[in-house]
Amino acid sequence: MRIFSDFNEIKSAVGTEIGASDWVEVTQDRINRFAEATCDEQWIHVDQERAKKELPGGTTIAHGLLSLALAPMFIRSVMGLKGLRNTLNYGADRIRYLAPVPAGSRLRGRVTVAETEDVPPDGLRVNYHLVIEIEGGKKPACVAELIALHYR
């Protein structure tokens, strides 16, 4: 966990990797709850019997958006910023899902500060480059450029 004491410290970290989170298991239960919450109950996510017969890996796969939804947890687990009043999700640029995430896989997020810009009077916009890795995988599950507004 890297703690930044102020906006100047995070600005000086542009271009550097902040760290990698701990591994998080993507269980079938987590996939099912996400499917229910998002009304995306496509069989490749929730039908274990059919997946066993019809999918190449023989198991269900997580929603791409489920992997992306773990981004705030991944970022918060590798860094902190002192003196914040709040942080807002400002959006995302360029999101790519590069590999399926089979149920039971473990994911982690590798976070880099890509860009910063002052947002007067008391804010800082930070672009984070996030690579969501699959334990033992050859390719990442997801690569994304995420944007946060931090206010002090």
Secondary structure, 3 states (H helix, E strand, C coil): CEEECCHHHHHCCCCCEEEECCCEECCHHHHHHHHHHHCCCCHHHHCHHHHHHHCCCCCCECCHHHHHHCHHHHHHHHEEECCCCEEEEEEEEEEEECCCCECCCEEEEEEEEEEEEEECCCEEEEEEEEEEEECCCCCCCEEEEEEEEEEC
